[in-house]
Amino acid sequence: MTVEQDFEAVDQFPVGMRVLAVDDDQTCLRILETLLHRCQYHVTTTDSAQTALELLRENKNKFDLVISDVDMPDMDGFKLLELVGLEMDLPVIMLSAHSDPKYVMKGVKHGACDYLLKPVRIEELKNIWQHVVRKSKFKKMKSIVTNSESDQNGVKANRKRKDQYEEVEGEDEEERGNENDDPTAQKKPRVLWTRELHNKFLAAVDHLGVEKAQPKKILELMNVDKLTRENVASHLQKFRSALKKITNEANQQANMAAIDSHIMQMSSLNALGGFHHQQQIPQFQGGVATMRHYPLGRLMFPHVSSSLPRNHNDGGYILQGMPIPPLDDLHNNNNNKAFPSFSSQQSSLMVAPNNQLVLQQSSYPSLNPGLSPHFEINKRLEDWPNALLPANTPQSDVISNMNTTNQTSFCRNMDFGSSNAAQADFSDPSQMRQGTVNNLSLFMGQQKVENGSMPSDAGSLDDIVNSMMPKVQSQTEFFEGDLGFGWHNSSLRTCI
Amino acid sequence: MGKFMQGYLDEQFMELEELQDDANPNFVEEVAASYFKDSARLINNIDQALRRGPLDFNRLDSYMHQFKGSSTSIGASKVKTECTMFREYCRAGNAEGCLRTFQELKKEHATLRKKLEHYFQVQASDQLCVINQLQNMC
């Protein structure tokens, strides 16, 4: 069995694993200590978070794991958690009598390896050593990853090891394949900014203040082996620029919202000259409320799936308020893993904050003739909550800028009069949706054009949907919160 | 443990008994002692807080959270229930409910204490009995 193998491999572990237990309640602490002794761990106890920190700072190699209560008078357990993660990079387990999911969430967000409810049972404590193993394995991987930056092979090796690591982690399935995955397009070797690494970065920046944060200080706080100041500096730069863009974007969207709500009031399409079409898209509802927050949340936790609902509404997030950039921008954004840049000059599709799918064509007067297909399409969208359109990016010939198979333009500089094109547009949401669900990315930048292509004169969306149906059926089971879009899973990559 | 303790203590108490061994021969009694010491202090604090003019529900809730935590860890189920109720009243800002519940809580707490003291005495004397028997056998 694997467990035994691991046990042997780790040589005596977990016997003698050194645990620091923190709880202000004497009774609980005593019980915890005894339980831990029963598990054959080596236990140090303290009833104060301050003392715990001092002990840890004195010698960070003295302990393998920290287990701490959440509600303590001298310091919030979450704060302790954060500091320990930041300064010592030790696994921390939270303990609490609070079973409220929002506390659990908070714990996870602050980097807790686990969150146990009091009264703790010995069975649960018997397993905590796994967190230590995982963490150290991760550390090893990280340093391997940064070492192999310099060679092409290394880049591929990255992926392999990353996959291994993700198997070991097993925590977030969504992480699979969501890390930086464009080795071919990208020649420059770089650091793999994984969730953990980015969280450390964030904690450091938070500690120092976004404005004041300097790469050197951040690096020190992060305390990650093999990470260079340059790595941090470029990451910080991207972070700041993305932050700026998001703020601008949010402001823009505020304006959009104002405009759109005004538009909404006009019930008749004719009144709008048929230019804007609005339709309630039920499946995007979930994300609307947090639209403005979404980008920031993503920025903060690019790879933390738990901070956002794991369902297909993620795709809705993407659509909402994020205009699809022209391909050029996508090109440039190849290297930006976590920091999308949006430009708003061309949008083919936009969901306004008030949940209206607004087709905005600022520069395509030819839209008018194509109005009726849009009607149809919008209606169709309602029927598609779980129906996936595959990542067929139609007309690769039309997409002028596709220089690698990794990229697809969602912004069609093409004839919108044809229903085909219109369909293409609307198929994108689901592509993007899939893309997002798959990759936790901020938005669709790149997708491999893999499977077939939409017939260039597909008569109606109906045909397409029907022809996709069989495939779709088999995919629906993957769809719900899962990322296994088998046949085009691997092809969906996004530039983040 | 049997009927004597039924309802007053839950499985958690039994877990604690499991933890008692040769290395830790008086573990349960020690934990119980620690609990009663802590909880006596908490009860005192809450008593005082309840006498003070307008009730500070946040503070009371915080005390009660502590109380509930340690009561849970020893397996004091009835006390725990009263804690939960008290907290509900706190959240509802119901002073009357708080006061009433607290009286109940103190009662349960006192009862538990007596029962446990008795329990340990019996255990001790049982042990003595066994020792005597063993001695007599020699």
HADDOCK unambig.tbl for C-alpha pairs under 7 A between the chains (distance, minus, plus):
assign (segid A and resid 27 and name CA) (segid B and resid 31 and name CA) 6.03 0.50 0.50
assign (segid A and resid 27 and name CA) (segid B and resid 34 and name CA) 5.67 0.50 0.50
assign (segid A and resid 27 and name CA) (segid B and resid 35 and name CA) 5.60 0.50 0.50
assign (segid A and resid 27 and name CA) (segid B and resid 70 and name CA) 6.36 0.50 0.50
assign (segid A and resid 28 and name CA) (segid B and resid 70 and name CA) 6.20 0.50 0.50
assign (segid A and resid 28 and name CA) (segid B and resid 73 and name CA) 6.18 0.50 0.50
assign (segid A and resid 97 and name CA) (segid B and resid 69 and name CA) 5.98 0.50 0.50
assign (segid A and resid 118 and name CA) (segid B and resid 73 and name CA) 6.93 0.50 0.50
assign (segid A and resid 119 and name CA) (segid B and resid 72 and name CA) 6.26 0.50 0.50
assign (segid A and resid 119 and name CA) (segid B and resid 73 and name CA) 5.12 0.50 0.50
